Amino acid sequence: MKPYKSLFFFSTMMLLSCNNPSEQKQETMYKTTRTIERLDPAINAIISDSAKIEIIAEGFEWSEGPLWLEKQQMLIFSDVPMNTIYKWTEEKGKEVYLKPSGYTGSEPSVCKEPGSNGLTFDNNGNLVLCQHGDRRMARMDAPLDKPTAKFSTLADKYQGKRFSSPNDAVYNKAGELFFTDPPYGLQTQDDTDSKKEIKHNGVYKVMKDGTVKLLIDSITRPNGLAFLPGEKKLIVACSDPAFPNWYIYDLNVDTFEIDNGRIFYSASEEAKTMGGLPDGLKIDKNGNIFATGPGGVYIFNSDGKKLGMIKLENSASNCALSPDEKTLYVTNDMYLLRIKLRD
């Protein structure tokens, strides 16, 4: 089918106020950017024709790991090189939420990306962080509305060897933690780093008793990961330029053992002409996948069909859905984006 597109062009930021003097409420109009590409009519039920790609904050080194806090009505996200988590609210815009976020050592880090990366909640609502610099999965031991750089280690070793730099994470309903461990938080950011202790770059599960189990060691650069509804299938992104793919695995719902790994979607063609690689992803309750990759955010159905794409100029790293799944937030290099998908 020939692609058809909805186009949105850059607009300047302005403030619009009501004409009625008694109504002084102001609405911030943000800069908008790039295009929404529609490849299949099914995308129209996911993203309306009126949807805009808004730049709601900017000025970051490399934004990552967005996570919506419903009670606080705020989004938090990592700036990995700056070892900082920011928060964004409609009222105040961007502010520092937590620093340090991923490296708590007393000596300055020699790594390019020492901060936190992916952020998630455990099943008790605590903030859990992928910490590059400290090379561990950790829980923040503080309330969400009073963040403090006090952490407990959930996992930092496999068979006595330190992880390289946990990247992204997700919990299942049973309370088990799944995460990826590529080398991007090491000094050289590759497998030649002298401080890399584990030969492979793995996908792991932390069981409820704290036992760490290796699930996958065949993906060269495991990155984002998420379950399809029902938790019978796991999708894992590979951010290796040689293998820019998303993989899907079957899970046994009783043991959570995985098998039958295969390519869900390959972005090898897109990667030839577009910047970025498969990275973070989120999946809605209907099984639609929002996956950051070459050129922007891909929208797939649960069968791996590409329905459309939020096309972006800069590399996108991850995304987050609001609880009603009507708003998508995207970390986009130096930008934080918001797309109100539909009313």
C-alpha positions in Angstrom: 0.0 0.0 0.0 1.3 3.4 -0.9 2.1 5.4 2.3 0.1 8.5 3.1 1.2 11.1 5.6 -0.1 13.7 8.0 2.4 16.5 8.1 3.2 18.9 11.0 5.7 21.7 10.6 7.8 23.6 13.1 5.8 26.4 14.7 7.0 29.0 17.2 6.1 28.9 20.9 3.4 31.3 21.9 0.8 31.9 24.6 -2.9 32.1 23.8 -5.3 33.6 26.3 -9.1 33.6 26.3 -10.8 36.7 24.8 -13.0 36.9 27.8 -11.2 39.2 30.3 -12.7 37.2 33.2 -11.1 34.1 32.0 -7.3 34.5 32.3 -6.3 30.9 31.9 -3.4 30.5 29.5 -2.5 27.5 27.4 1.1 26.9 26.4 1.6 26.1 22.7 4.8 24.2 22.2 7.0 23.9 19.2 6.0 21.0 17.0 8.3 18.9 14.8 8.4 16.4 12.0 5.7 14.1 10.6 3.5 11.2 11.3 3.6 8.6 8.6 0.5 6.4 8.1 1.1 3.1 6.4 -2.1 1.3 7.3 -5.6 2.5 8.1 -5.4 0.7 11.4 -3.2 3.5 12.7 -6.1 5.9 12.6 -7.6 4.3 15.7 -4.3 4.7 17.5 -3.2 8.2 16.4 -5.8 10.8 15.3 -5.3 13.0 12.2 -5.0 16.0 14.6 -2.2 14.6 16.6 0.9 16.9 17.0 4.5 16.1 18.0 5.2 18.7 20.7 8.7 19.6 22.1 7.8 20.1 25.7 11.4 20.4 27.1 14.9 20.6 25.7 18.6 21.1 26.5 19.6 17.6 27.5 22.7 15.6 26.7 20.9 12.3 26.0 17.4 11.8 27.4 16.2 8.3 28.3 13.9 6.2 30.3 10.6 8.2 30.6 8.2 7.2 33.3 4.8 8.8 34.1 3.9 9.3 37.8 0.1 9.5 37.8 -0.4 10.7 41.4 2.2 13.5 41.0 1.0 14.3 37.5 4.7 14.3 36.3 7.0 12.6 33.9 10.5 11.7 35.1 13.3 10.7 32.7 17.1 10.2 32.8 19.8 12.4 31.3 22.3 9.6 31.2 25.6 11.5 30.6 24.6 14.1 33.3 23.9 11.5 36.0 20.6 13.2 36.6 16.8 12.4 36.5 14.6 15.3 35.5 10.9 15.8 36.1 8.5 17.6 33.8 5.1 19.0 34.8 2.6 21.0 32.8 2.8 23.7 35.4 6.6 24.2 35.8 8.2 22.4 32.9 11.5 20.7 33.5 13.2 20.5 36.9 15.9 18.3 38.5 14.3 15.4 40.2 17.3 13.3 41.4 21.1 13.6 41.3 23.1 11.5 41.3 20.9 8.9 39.5 23.2 6.2 38.3 26.7 6.7 39.7 27.2 7.3 43.4 31.0 6.8 43.6 33.2 9.4 45.3 35.6 9.7 42.4 34.5 11.4 39.1 33.3 8.8 36.6 35.5 8.2 33.5 32.5 6.9 31.6 30.5 8.9 29.0 27.1 7.7 30.3 27.3 7.1 34.1 23.8 8.0 35.0 20.5 6.0 35.2 19.0 4.8 32.0 15.7 2.9 32.1 13.2 3.6 34.9 10.3 1.5 36.1 8.1 0.7 39.1 8.2 -2.5 41.0 4.9 -4.1 41.9 4.8 -2.0 45.1 5.1 1.2 43.3 8.8 1.9 44.2 11.1 3.5 41.7 13.6 1.0 40.2 16.6 2.3 38.1 19.0 0.8 35.6 22.2 2.4 37.0 25.0 2.5 34.4 27.8 3.9 36.7 27.1 1.6 39.6 26.5 -1.3 37.2 23.4 -2.6 38.9 19.6 -2.7 39.1 18.6 -0.6 42.1 15.6 0.6 44.1 15.3 4.1 45.4 14.7 4.0 49.1 12.6 7.1 49.3 9.0 8.3 48.5 8.4 9.3 44.9 7.4 12.8 46.1 10.6 13.2 48.2 13.3 11.6 46.0 16.7 11.0 47.6 19.8 9.3 46.2 19.6 6.4 48.6 19.4 3.0 46.9 19.2 -0.7 47.6 20.8 -3.2 45.2 18.4 -5.6 43.5 21.1 -7.2 41.3 24.7 -6.4 40.4 26.3 -9.7 39.5 25.7 -12.9 37.6 27.7 -15.9 38.8 30.0 -13.6 40.7 30.8 -11.2 37.8 29.6 -7.6 37.6 27.1 -6.5 35.1 28.3 -4.0 32.5 25.5 -1.4 32.6 21.9 -2.4 33.0 19.9 -0.5 30.3 16.2 -1.2 30.4 13.8 -3.1 32.7 10.3 -4.4 33.1 8.5 -6.4 35.8 6.0 -9.1 35.2 2.8 -9.6 37.3 4.5 -12.2 39.5 7.0 -9.5 40.7 10.0 -10.8 38.7 12.4 -8.2 37.2 13.6 -8.6 33.6 16.4 -6.4 32.3 19.0 -6.0 29.6 22.8 -5.5 30.0 24.7 -4.0 27.1 28.1 -2.3 27.5 27.1 1.4 26.9 27.8 2.5 30.4 31.4 1.3 30.3 34.3 3.7 29.3 34.7 2.3 25.8 31.0 1.5 25.4 31.9 -1.8 23.7 32.9 -5.4 24.4 36.7 -4.6 24.4 36.4 -2.6 27.7 39.0 -3.9 30.2 36.4 -3.7 33.0 33.8 -5.8 31.2 33.5 -8.9 33.3 30.7 -10.9 31.6 31.6 -12.1 28.1 28.1 -11.9 26.6 25.6 -9.0 26.7 22.5 -10.6 28.3 18.9 -10.5 29.1 18.3 -11.5 32.7 15.6 -12.2 35.2 15.8 -11.5 38.9 13.5 -13.9 40.7 11.6 -12.9 43.8 14.2 -14.5 46.1 16.9 -12.4 44.4 18.3 -15.2 42.3 19.6 -13.9 38.9 19.0 -16.1 35.9 20.4 -15.6 32.4 17.6 -15.8 29.8 19.2 -14.7 26.5 22.9 -14.4 25.5 22.5 -14.4 21.8 21.5 -10.8 21.2 24.6 -8.7 20.5 23.3 -5.4 22.0 20.1 -6.1 24.0 18.3 -2.9 24.8 14.6 -2.1 25.3 12.2 -4.9 26.3 8.5 -5.3 27.0 5.8 -8.0 27.3 2.8 -8.3 25.0 -0.5 -8.5 26.9 -0.8 -11.8 28.7 2.9 -12.0 29.3 3.2 -15.0 27.0 5.6 -13.2 24.6 8.6 -10.9 25.3 10.0 -8.4 22.7 13.6 -7.3 23.0 15.3 -4.6 20.9 18.8 -5.0 19.5 20.8 -1.8 19.1 23.7 -3.3 17.1 24.1 -1.5 13.8 24.8 -4.9 12.2 21.6 -6.4 13.5 19.0 -3.5 13.9 16.2 -5.9 14.9 13.4 -6.4 17.4 13.2 -10.1 18.5 10.3 -11.9 20.0 10.3 -14.9 22.4 7.7 -17.2 23.7 7.4 -17.5 27.5 6.0 -20.3 29.6 3.4 -18.6 31.8 4.2 -20.9 34.7 8.0 -21.0 34.7 8.8 -17.9 32.6 11.3 -19.9 30.6 11.8 -18.5 27.1 12.3 -20.1 23.7 11.5 -19.9 20.0 13.4 -16.6 19.5 12.9 -15.0 16.1 12.9 -11.7 14.4 9.8 -9.6 15.1 10.7 -6.8 12.8 14.0 -5.9 11.1 14.9 -2.2 10.5 17.9 -3.0 8.4 16.5 -1.1 5.4 15.5 2.0 7.4 18.8 2.0 9.2 20.6 2.6 5.9 19.2 6.1 5.6 17.8 7.0 9.0 19.6 7.9 12.3 19.1 5.8 15.4 18.8 2.1 16.2 16.1 -0.1 17.9 16.0 1.1 21.5 13.2 1.4 24.2 9.6 0.4 23.6 6.2 0.3 25.2 3.1 -1.8 24.5 -0.5 -0.8 25.0 -3.3 -2.9 26.3 -4.4 -3.8 22.8 -0.9 -5.1 21.9 0.1 -2.1 19.8 3.9 -1.6 20.1 5.5 1.9 20.2 9.2 1.2 19.5 12.0 3.8 19.1 14.3 3.0 16.2 15.9 4.4 13.1 14.1 7.5 12.1 11.7 7.8 15.0 9.0 5.8 16.8 7.6 2.7 15.0 4.0 1.6 15.6 3.5 -2.1 15.1 0.6 -4.4 15.7 1.1 -7.5 17.7 1.9 -9.5 14.6 4.8 -7.3 13.7 3.1 -5.3 10.9 4.4 -1.7 10.7 1.3 0.5 10.8 3.0 3.8 10.8 5.8 5.9 12.2 6.4 9.0 14.2 9.3 10.4 12.1 11.9 12.4 14.0 15.1 14.2 13.0 17.1 13.2 16.0 17.5 9.7 17.5 14.8 8.6 19.8 15.7 6.4 22.8 12.6 5.4 24.6 8.9 6.3 25.2 6.2 6.1 27.8 2.4 6.0 27.7 0.0 7.8 30.0 -2.3 5.5 32.1 -5.2 6.1 29.7 -2.8 5.4 26.8 -3.9 8.6 25.0 -0.6 10.4 25.4 2.9 9.2 24.4 6.1 10.8 25.7 9.3 10.3 23.8 12.9 10.9 24.9 14.5 12.3 21.7 18.2 13.0 22.2 18.2 16.6 23.6 14.4 16.9 23.5 11.5 15.6 25.4 8.4 15.1 23.2 4.7 14.7 23.8 2.2 13.3 21.3 -1.5 13.5 22.3 -2.5 10.4 20.3 -6.3 10.9 20.5 -9.1 12.5 22.6 
